[in-house]
Structure formats: C-alpha cells, structure tokens
C-alpha cells in the first residue's frame, strides 16, 4: 500500500501537469517554495491543511480532488 503523502503528491503533480504549469509557476501562485513543491510531489513532505488549500487554489481545483486516489 502506498503512503498517503506519495498518493497526494502524485495528484498535485497530475493536476499541475494538466494545467501545463511548472513547479516554479505553482510555487509562485501558491506562495510556497519550489523545493517544497518538489518534495510534496515526491511524497517526501507531510503537508499542512493551510498549504493544501494554497495548492488547490493555485491549481484552480477543489481541495477534495487532491485526495481522490485511483487505486
């Protein structure tokens, strides 16, 4: 079973790529650092609820979509 951080990170990356957005662009729009975005996408960081909201807002998606895992 995959770690929830990895599944969440894969969703962030999926929606970022669907928007044709670089990690740098997502970082700028969300107010988070690019290396933080990278660590989240790789499942290396556990992310706070506030930062989840920032990412969802920057991606223009509902927060819940970041938690829909297609196992």
mmCIF file as gemmi writes it, N, C-alpha and C atoms, coordinates in Angstrom:
data_model
loop_
_atom_site.group_PDB
_atom_site.id
_atom_site.type_symbol
_atom_site.label_atom_id
_atom_site.label_alt_id
_atom_site.label_comp_id
_atom_site.label_asym_id
_atom_site.label_entity_id
_atom_site.label_seq_id
_atom_site.pdbx_PDB_ins_code
_atom_site.Cartn_x
_atom_site.Cartn_y
_atom_site.Cartn_z
_atom_site.occupancy
_atom_site.B_iso_or_equiv
_atom_site.pdbx_formal_charge
_atom_site.auth_seq_id
_atom_site.auth_asym_id
_atom_site.pdbx_PDB_model_num
ATOM 1 N N . UNK Axp A 1 ? 0.839 -1.188 0 1 0 ? 1 A 1
ATOM 2 C CA . UNK Axp A 1 ? 0 0 0 1 0 ? 1 A 1
ATOM 3 C C . UNK Axp A 1 ? 0.879 1.244 0 1 0 ? 1 A 1
ATOM 4 N N . UNK Axp A 2 ? 0.564 2.148 -0.889 1 0 ? 2 A 1
ATOM 5 C CA . UNK Axp A 2 ? 1.361 3.359 -0.998 1 0 ? 2 A 1
ATOM 6 C C . UNK Axp A 2 ? 1.06 4.317 0.138 1 0 ? 2 A 1
ATOM 7 N N . UNK Axp A 3 ? 2.027 5.093 0.479 1 0 ? 3 A 1
ATOM 8 C CA . UNK Axp A 3 ? 1.912 6.112 1.506 1 0 ? 3 A 1
ATOM 9 C C . UNK Axp A 3 ? 0.982 7.227 1.035 1 0 ? 3 A 1
ATOM 10 N N . UNK Axp A 4 ? 0.185 7.779 1.949 1 0 ? 4 A 1
ATOM 11 C CA . UNK Axp A 4 ? -0.754 8.847 1.587 1 0 ? 4 A 1
ATOM 12 C C . UNK Axp A 4 ? -0.01 10.078 1.073 1 0 ? 4 A 1
ATOM 13 N N . UNK Axp A 5 ? 1.174 10.355 1.608 1 0 ? 5 A 1
ATOM 14 C CA . UNK Axp A 5 ? 1.945 11.512 1.122 1 0 ? 5 A 1
ATOM 15 C C . UNK Axp A 5 ? 2.334 11.333 -0.34 1 0 ? 5 A 1
ATOM 16 N N . UNK Axp A 6 ? 2.69 10.115 -0.707 1 0 ? 6 A 1
ATOM 17 C CA . UNK Axp A 6 ? 3.05 9.838 -2.097 1 0 ? 6 A 1
ATOM 18 C C . UNK Axp A 6 ? 1.834 9.951 -3.006 1 0 ? 6 A 1
ATOM 19 N N . UNK Axp A 7 ? 0.702 9.401 -2.575 1 0 ? 7 A 1
ATOM 20 C CA . UNK Axp A 7 ? -0.526 9.493 -3.376 1 0 ? 7 A 1
ATOM 21 C C . UNK Axp A 7 ? -0.954 10.95 -3.544 1 0 ? 7 A 1
ATOM 22 N N . UNK Axp A 8 ? -0.904 11.705 -2.458 1 0 ? 8 A 1
ATOM 23 C CA . UNK Axp A 8 ? -1.265 13.123 -2.516 1 0 ? 8 A 1
ATOM 24 C C . UNK Axp A 8 ? -0.332 13.858 -3.482 1 0 ? 8 A 1
ATOM 25 N N . UNK Axp A 9 ? 0.965 13.611 -3.339 1 0 ? 9 A 1
ATOM 26 C CA . UNK Axp A 9 ? 1.953 14.259 -4.204 1 0 ? 9 A 1
ATOM 27 C C . UNK Axp A 9 ? 1.752 13.935 -5.671 1 0 ? 9 A 1
ATOM 28 N N . UNK Axp A 10 ? 1.388 12.692 -5.948 1 0 ? 10 A 1
ATOM 29 C CA . UNK Axp A 10 ? 1.13 12.303 -7.335 1 0 ? 10 A 1
ATOM 30 C C . UNK Axp A 10 ? -0.064 13.082 -7.893 1 0 ? 10 A 1
ATOM 31 N N . UNK Axp A 11 ? -1.069 13.338 -7.061 1 0 ? 11 A 1
ATOM 32 C CA . UNK Axp A 11 ? -2.215 14.131 -7.508 1 0 ? 11 A 1
ATOM 33 C C . UNK Axp A 11 ? -1.832 15.584 -7.75 1 0 ? 11 A 1
ATOM 34 N N . UNK Axp A 12 ? -1.015 16.153 -6.881 1 0 ? 12 A 1
ATOM 35 C CA . UNK Axp A 12 ? -0.548 17.525 -7.101 1 0 ? 12 A 1
ATOM 36 C C . UNK Axp A 12 ? 0.163 17.602 -8.45 1 0 ? 12 A 1
ATOM 37 N N . UNK Axp A 13 ? 1.055 16.668 -8.696 1 0 ? 13 A 1
ATOM 38 C CA . UNK Axp A 13 ? 1.802 16.653 -9.955 1 0 ? 13 A 1
ATOM 39 C C . UNK Axp A 13 ? 0.865 16.472 -11.154 1 0 ? 13 A 1
ATOM 40 N N . UNK Axp A 14 ? -0.111 15.575 -11.022 1 0 ? 14 A 1
ATOM 41 C CA . UNK Axp A 14 ? -1.059 15.319 -12.112 1 0 ? 14 A 1
ATOM 42 C C . UNK Axp A 14 ? -1.813 16.602 -12.487 1 0 ? 14 A 1
ATOM 43 N N . UNK Axp A 15 ? -2.366 17.283 -11.484 1 0 ? 15 A 1
ATOM 44 C CA . UNK Axp A 15 ? -3.145 18.494 -11.782 1 0 ? 15 A 1
ATOM 45 C C . UNK Axp A 15 ? -2.245 19.637 -12.238 1 0 ? 15 A 1
ATOM 46 N N . UNK Axp A 16 ? -1.021 19.692 -11.733 1 0 ? 16 A 1
ATOM 47 C CA . UNK Axp A 16 ? -0.089 20.726 -12.19 1 0 ? 16 A 1
ATOM 48 C C . UNK Axp A 16 ? 0.224 20.515 -13.673 1 0 ? 16 A 1
ATOM 49 N N . UNK Axp A 17 ? 0.464 19.285 -14.064 1 0 ? 17 A 1
ATOM 50 C CA . UNK Axp A 17 ? 0.78 18.991 -15.465 1 0 ? 17 A 1
ATOM 51 C C . UNK Axp A 17 ? -0.441 19.206 -16.373 1 0 ? 17 A 1
ATOM 52 N N . UNK Axp A 18 ? -1.639 18.889 -15.859 1 0 ? 18 A 1
ATOM 53 C CA . UNK Axp A 18 ? -2.854 19.14 -16.644 1 0 ? 18 A 1
ATOM 54 C C . UNK Axp A 18 ? -3.033 20.629 -16.947 1 0 ? 18 A 1
ATOM 55 N N . UNK Axp A 19 ? -2.526 21.472 -16.056 1 0 ? 19 A 1
ATOM 56 C CA . UNK Axp A 19 ? -2.602 22.935 -16.24 1 0 ? 19 A 1
ATOM 57 C C . UNK Axp A 19 ? -1.382 23.463 -16.999 1 0 ? 19 A 1
ATOM 58 N N . UNK Axp A 20 ? -0.504 22.539 -17.461 1 0 ? 20 A 1
ATOM 59 C CA . UNK Axp A 20 ? 0.741 22.925 -18.144 1 0 ? 20 A 1
ATOM 60 C C . UNK Axp A 20 ? 1.53 23.938 -17.325 1 0 ? 20 A 1
ATOM 61 N N . UNK Axp A 21 ? 1.675 23.63 -16.048 1 0 ? 21 A 1
ATOM 62 C CA . UNK Axp A 21 ? 2.315 24.531 -15.108 1 0 ? 21 A 1
ATOM 63 C C . UNK Axp A 21 ? 3.611 23.894 -14.608 1 0 ? 21 A 1
ATOM 64 N N . UNK Axp A 22 ? 4.645 24.684 -14.496 1 0 ? 22 A 1
ATOM 65 C CA . UNK Axp A 22 ? 5.903 24.193 -13.93 1 0 ? 22 A 1
ATOM 66 C C . UNK Axp A 22 ? 5.816 24.253 -12.406 1 0 ? 22 A 1
ATOM 67 N N . UNK Axp A 23 ? 6.752 23.592 -11.753 1 0 ? 23 A 1
ATOM 68 C CA . UNK Axp A 23 ? 6.813 23.675 -10.295 1 0 ? 23 A 1
ATOM 69 C C . UNK Axp A 23 ? 7.056 25.119 -9.858 1 0 ? 23 A 1
ATOM 70 N N . UNK Axp A 24 ? 7.844 25.833 -10.616 1 0 ? 24 A 1
ATOM 71 C CA . UNK Axp A 24 ? 8.133 27.23 -10.298 1 0 ? 24 A 1
ATOM 72 C C . UNK Axp A 24 ? 6.86 28.083 -10.366 1 0 ? 24 A 1
ATOM 73 N N . UNK Axp A 25 ? 6.047 27.848 -11.4 1 0 ? 25 A 1
ATOM 74 C CA . UNK Axp A 25 ? 4.793 28.601 -11.534 1 0 ? 25 A 1
ATOM 75 C C . UNK Axp A 25 ? 3.83 28.266 -10.399 1 0 ? 25 A 1
ATOM 76 N N . UNK Axp A 26 ? 3.726 26.984 -10.066 1 0 ? 26 A 1
ATOM 77 C CA . UNK Axp A 26 ? 2.852 26.59 -8.97 1 0 ? 26 A 1
ATOM 78 C C . UNK Axp A 26 ? 3.345 27.194 -7.662 1 0 ? 26 A 1
ATOM 79 N N . UNK Axp A 27 ? 4.64 27.193 -7.463 1 0 ? 27 A 1
ATOM 80 C CA . UNK Axp A 27 ? 5.212 27.786 -6.251 1 0 ? 27 A 1
ATOM 81 C C . UNK Axp A 27 ? 4.866 29.265 -6.156 1 0 ? 27 A 1
ATOM 82 N N . UNK Axp A 28 ? 5.015 29.97 -7.263 1 0 ? 28 A 1
ATOM 83 C CA . UNK Axp A 28 ? 4.718 31.408 -7.269 1 0 ? 28 A 1
ATOM 84 C C . UNK Axp A 28 ? 3.241 31.672 -6.984 1 0 ? 28 A 1
ATOM 85 N N . UNK Axp A 29 ? 2.361 30.923 -7.627 1 0 ? 29 A 1
ATOM 86 C CA . UNK Axp A 29 ? 0.922 31.124 -7.435 1 0 ? 29 A 1
ATOM 87 C C . UNK Axp A 29 ? 0.444 30.736 -6.041 1 0 ? 29 A 1
ATOM 88 N N . UNK Axp A 30 ? 1.11 29.754 -5.447 1 0 ? 30 A 1
ATOM 89 C CA . UNK Axp A 30 ? 0.681 29.259 -4.134 1 0 ? 30 A 1
ATOM 90 C C . UNK Axp A 30 ? 1.386 29.966 -2.976 1 0 ? 30 A 1
ATOM 91 N N . UNK Axp A 31 ? 2.472 30.659 -3.277 1 0 ? 31 A 1
ATOM 92 C CA . UNK Axp A 31 ? 3.238 31.304 -2.212 1 0 ? 31 A 1
ATOM 93 C C . UNK Axp A 31 ? 4.132 30.327 -1.457 1 0 ? 31 A 1
ATOM 94 N N . UNK Axp A 32 ? 4.378 29.169 -2.059 1 0 ? 32 A 1
ATOM 95 C CA . UNK Axp A 32 ? 5.244 28.159 -1.454 1 0 ? 32 A 1
ATOM 96 C C . UNK Axp A 32 ? 6.55 28.07 -2.251 1 0 ? 32 A 1
ATOM 97 N N . UNK Axp A 33 ? 7.585 27.512 -1.667 1 0 ? 33 A 1
ATOM 98 C CA . UNK Axp A 33 ? 8.873 27.417 -2.338 1 0 ? 33 A 1
ATOM 99 C C . UNK Axp A 33 ? 8.883 26.247 -3.32 1 0 ? 33 A 1
ATOM 100 N N . UNK Axp A 34 ? 9.615 26.398 -4.412 1 0 ? 34 A 1
ATOM 101 C CA . UNK Axp A 34 ? 9.679 25.353 -5.429 1 0 ? 34 A 1
ATOM 102 C C . UNK Axp A 34 ? 10.216 24.037 -4.879 1 0 ? 34 A 1
ATOM 103 N N . UNK Axp A 35 ? 11.205 24.092 -4.013 1 0 ? 35 A 1
ATOM 104 C CA . UNK Axp A 35 ? 11.744 22.852 -3.456 1 0 ? 35 A 1
ATOM 105 C C . UNK Axp A 35 ? 10.724 22.163 -2.55 1 0 ? 35 A 1
ATOM 106 N N . UNK Axp A 36 ? 9.858 22.942 -1.917 1 0 ? 36 A 1
ATOM 107 C CA . UNK Axp A 36 ? 8.782 22.379 -1.102 1 0 ? 36 A 1
ATOM 108 C C . UNK Axp A 36 ? 7.783 21.661 -2.001 1 0 ? 36 A 1
ATOM 109 N N . UNK Axp A 37 ? 7.419 22.305 -3.126 1 0 ? 37 A 1
ATOM 110 C CA . UNK Axp A 37 ? 6.504 21.689 -4.101 1 0 ? 37 A 1
ATOM 111 C C . UNK Axp A 37 ? 7.098 20.367 -4.583 1 0 ? 37 A 1
ATOM 112 N N . UNK Axp A 38 ? 8.376 20.372 -4.907 1 0 ? 38 A 1
ATOM 113 C CA . UNK Axp A 38 ? 9.049 19.173 -5.38 1 0 ? 38 A 1
ATOM 114 C C . UNK Axp A 38 ? 8.989 18.06 -4.33 1 0 ? 38 A 1
ATOM 115 N N . UNK Axp A 39 ? 9.268 18.396 -3.086 1 0 ? 39 A 1
ATOM 116 C CA . UNK Axp A 39 ? 9.242 17.395 -2.015 1 0 ? 39 A 1
ATOM 117 C C . UNK Axp A 39 ? 7.831 16.846 -1.805 1 0 ? 39 A 1
ATOM 118 N N . UNK Axp A 40 ? 6.82 17.709 -1.909 1 0 ? 40 A 1
ATOM 119 C CA . UNK Axp A 40 ? 5.427 17.257 -1.774 1 0 ? 40 A 1
ATOM 120 C C . UNK Axp A 40 ? 5.097 16.293 -2.906 1 0 ? 40 A 1
ATOM 121 N N . UNK Axp A 41 ? 5.439 16.648 -4.131 1 0 ? 41 A 1
ATOM 122 C CA . UNK Axp A 41 ? 5.134 15.796 -5.287 1 0 ? 41 A 1
ATOM 123 C C . UNK Axp A 41 ? 5.817 14.432 -5.198 1 0 ? 41 A 1
ATOM 124 N N . UNK Axp A 42 ? 6.97 14.377 -4.554 1 0 ? 42 A 1
ATOM 125 C CA . UNK Axp A 42 ? 7.691 13.111 -4.411 1 0 ? 42 A 1
ATOM 126 C C . UNK Axp A 42 ? 7.261 12.34 -3.166 1 0 ? 42 A 1
ATOM 127 N N . UNK Axp A 43 ? 6.322 12.902 -2.401 1 0 ? 43 A 1
ATOM 128 C CA . UNK Axp A 43 ? 5.839 12.225 -1.197 1 0 ? 43 A 1
ATOM 129 C C . UNK Axp A 43 ? 6.803 12.295 -0.036 1 0 ? 43 A 1
ATOM 130 N N . UNK Axp A 44 ? 7.722 13.242 -0.088 1 0 ? 44 A 1
ATOM 131 C CA . UNK Axp A 44 ? 8.751 13.363 0.947 1 0 ? 44 A 1
ATOM 132 C C . UNK Axp A 44 ? 8.353 14.324 2.066 1 0 ? 44 A 1
ATOM 133 N N . UNK Axp A 45 ? 7.276 15.07 1.88 1 0 ? 45 A 1
ATOM 134 C CA . UNK Axp A 45 ? 6.827 16.039 2.887 1 0 ? 45 A 1
ATOM 135 C C . UNK Axp A 45 ? 5.389 15.759 3.261 1 0 ? 45 A 1
ATOM 136 N N . UNK Axp A 46 ? 5.104 15.862 4.537 1 0 ? 46 A 1
ATOM 137 C CA . UNK Axp A 46 ? 3.736 15.831 5.025 1 0 ? 46 A 1
ATOM 138 C C . UNK Axp A 46 ? 3.281 17.286 5.041 1 0 ? 46 A 1
ATOM 139 N N . UNK Axp A 47 ? 2.164 17.564 4.438 1 0 ? 47 A 1
ATOM 140 C CA . UNK Axp A 47 ? 1.744 18.935 4.159 1 0 ? 47 A 1
ATOM 141 C C . UNK Axp A 47 ? 0.607 19.361 5.089 1 0 ? 47 A 1
ATOM 142 N N . UNK Axp A 48 ? 0.61 20.627 5.484 1 0 ? 48 A 1
ATOM 143 C CA . UNK Axp A 48 ? -0.428 21.141 6.372 1 0 ? 48 A 1
ATOM 144 C C . UNK Axp A 48 ? -1.707 21.453 5.601 1 0 ? 48 A 1
ATOM 145 N N . UNK Axp A 49 ? -2.798 21.546 6.332 1 0 ? 49 A 1
ATOM 146 C CA . UNK Axp A 49 ? -4.081 21.875 5.701 1 0 ? 49 A 1
ATOM 147 C C . UNK Axp A 49 ? -4.036 23.243 5.021 1 0 ? 49 A 1
ATOM 148 N N . UNK Axp A 50 ? -3.367 24.199 5.631 1 0 ? 50 A 1
ATOM 149 C CA . UNK Axp A 50 ? -3.261 25.532 5.022 1 0 ? 50 A 1
ATOM 150 C C . UNK Axp A 50 ? -2.549 25.467 3.676 1 0 ? 50 A 1
ATOM 151 N N . UNK Axp A 51 ? -1.481 24.677 3.606 1 0 ? 51 A 1
ATOM 152 C CA . UNK Axp A 51 ? -0.746 24.563 2.345 1 0 ? 51 A 1
ATOM 153 C C . UNK Axp A 51 ? -1.5 23.751 1.306 1 0 ? 51 A 1
ATOM 154 N N . UNK Axp A 52 ? -2.309 22.796 1.761 1 0 ? 52 A 1
ATOM 155 C CA . UNK Axp A 52 ? -3.169 22.063 0.83 1 0 ? 52 A 1
ATOM 156 C C . UNK Axp A 52 ? -4.138 23.024 0.164 1 0 ? 52 A 1
ATOM 157 N N . UNK Axp A 53 ? -4.714 23.912 0.952 1 0 ? 53 A 1
ATOM 158 C CA . UNK Axp A 53 ? -5.641 24.902 0.403 1 0 ? 53 A 1
ATOM 159 C C . UNK Axp A 53 ? -4.925 25.833 -0.576 1 0 ? 53 A 1
ATOM 160 N N . UNK Axp A 54 ? -3.72 26.245 -0.251 1 0 ? 54 A 1
ATOM 161 C CA . UNK Axp A 54 ? -2.946 27.11 -1.153 1 0 ? 54 A 1
ATOM 162 C C . UNK Axp A 54 ? -2.699 26.424 -2.496 1 0 ? 54 A 1
ATOM 163 N N . UNK Axp A 55 ? -2.335 25.137 -2.45 1 0 ? 55 A 1
ATOM 164 C CA . UNK Axp A 55 ? -2.082 24.407 -3.693 1 0 ? 55 A 1
ATOM 165 C C . UNK Axp A 55 ? -3.358 24.253 -4.513 1 0 ? 55 A 1
ATOM 166 N N . UNK Axp A 56 ? -4.449 23.871 -3.858 1 0 ? 56 A 1
ATOM 167 C CA . UNK Axp A 56 ? -5.718 23.706 -4.579 1 0 ? 56 A 1
ATOM 168 C C . UNK Axp A 56 ? -6.147 25.022 -5.216 1 0 ? 56 A 1
ATOM 169 N N . UNK Axp A 57 ? -6.024 26.115 -4.483 1 0 ? 57 A 1
ATOM 170 C CA . UNK Axp A 57 ? -6.386 27.425 -5.031 1 0 ? 57 A 1
ATOM 171 C C . UNK Axp A 57 ? -5.511 27.784 -6.222 1 0 ? 57 A 1
ATOM 172 N N . UNK Axp A 58 ? -4.217 27.544 -6.102 1 0 ? 58 A 1
ATOM 173 C CA . UNK Axp A 58 ? -3.287 27.857 -7.194 1 0 ? 58 A 1
ATOM 174 C C . UNK Axp A 58 ? -3.573 27.007 -8.431 1 0 ? 58 A 1
ATOM 175 N N . UNK Axp A 59 ? -4.014 25.772 -8.198 1 0 ? 59 A 1
ATOM 176 C CA . UNK Axp A 59 ? -4.332 24.872 -9.314 1 0 ? 59 A 1
ATOM 177 C C . UNK Axp A 59 ? -5.747 25.101 -9.848 1 0 ? 59 A 1
ATOM 178 N N . UNK Axp A 60 ? -6.557 25.856 -9.117 1 0 ? 60 A 1
ATOM 179 C CA . UNK Axp A 60 ? -7.927 26.127 -9.545 1 0 ? 60 A 1
ATOM 180 C C . UNK Axp A 60 ? -8.822 24.899 -9.45 1 0 ? 60 A 1
ATOM 181 N N . UNK Axp A 61 ? -8.59 24.073 -8.432 1 0 ? 61 A 1
ATOM 182 C CA . UNK Axp A 61 ? -9.383 22.854 -8.256 1 0 ? 61 A 1
ATOM 183 C C . UNK Axp A 61 ? -9.919 22.784 -6.83 1 0 ? 61 A 1
ATOM 184 N N . UNK Axp A 62 ? -10.907 21.928 -6.634 1 0 ? 62 A 1
ATOM 185 C CA . UNK Axp A 62 ? -11.417 21.683 -5.3 1 0 ? 62 A 1
ATOM 186 C C . UNK Axp A 62 ? -10.406 20.888 -4.486 1 0 ? 62 A 1
ATOM 187 N N . UNK Axp A 63 ? -10.302 21.205 -3.214 1 0 ? 63 A 1
ATOM 188 C CA . UNK Axp A 63 ? -9.356 20.518 -2.334 1 0 ? 63 A 1
ATOM 189 C C . UNK Axp A 63 ? -9.555 19.006 -2.383 1 0 ? 63 A 1
ATOM 190 N N . UNK Axp A 64 ? -10.795 18.586 -2.417 1 0 ? 64 A 1
ATOM 191 C CA . UNK Axp A 64 ? -11.094 17.154 -2.365 1 0 ? 64 A 1
ATOM 192 C C . UNK Axp A 64 ? -10.429 16.373 -3.495 1 0 ? 64 A 1
ATOM 193 N N . UNK Axp A 65 ? -10.216 17.014 -4.642 1 0 ? 65 A 1
ATOM 194 C CA . UNK Axp A 65 ? -9.61 16.308 -5.778 1 0 ? 65 A 1
ATOM 195 C C . UNK Axp A 65 ? -8.201 15.826 -5.471 1 0 ? 65 A 1
ATOM 196 N N . UNK Axp A 66 ? -7.515 16.517 -4.592 1 0 ? 66 A 1
ATOM 197 C CA . UNK Axp A 66 ? -6.17 16.102 -4.226 1 0 ? 66 A 1
ATOM 198 C C . UNK Axp A 66 ? -6.169 14.841 -3.366 1 0 ? 66 A 1
ATOM 199 N N . UNK Axp A 67 ? -7.368 14.458 -2.885 1 0 ? 67 A 1
ATOM 200 C CA . UNK Axp A 67 ? -7.499 13.274 -2.042 1 0 ? 67 A 1
ATOM 201 C C . UNK Axp A 67 ? -8.27 12.14 -2.729 1 0 ? 67 A 1
ATOM 202 N N . UNK Axp A 68 ? -8.537 12.282 -4.012 1 0 ? 68 A 1
ATOM 203 C CA . UNK Axp A 68 ? -9.194 11.209 -4.76 1 0 ? 68 A 1
ATOM 204 C C . UNK Axp A 68 ? -8.095 10.333 -5.347 1 0 ? 68 A 1
ATOM 205 N N . UNK Axp A 69 ? -7.924 9.155 -4.747 1 0 ? 69 A 1
ATOM 206 C CA . UNK Axp A 69 ? -6.867 8.246 -5.162 1 0 ? 69 A 1
ATOM 207 C C . UNK Axp A 69 ? -7.458 7.108 -5.966 1 0 ? 69 A 1
ATOM 208 N N . UNK Axp A 70 ? -6.967 6.92 -7.159 1 0 ? 70 A 1
ATOM 209 C CA . UNK Axp A 70 ? -7.426 5.839 -8.029 1 0 ? 70 A 1
ATOM 210 C C . UNK Axp A 70 ? -6.518 4.637 -7.844 1 0 ? 70 A 1
ATOM 211 N N . UNK Axp A 71 ? -6.873 3.777 -6.896 1 0 ? 71 A 1
ATOM 212 C CA . UNK Axp A 71 ? -6.053 2.598 -6.596 1 0 ? 71 A 1
ATOM 213 C C . UNK Axp A 71 ? -6.271 1.515 -7.615 1 0 ? 71 A 1
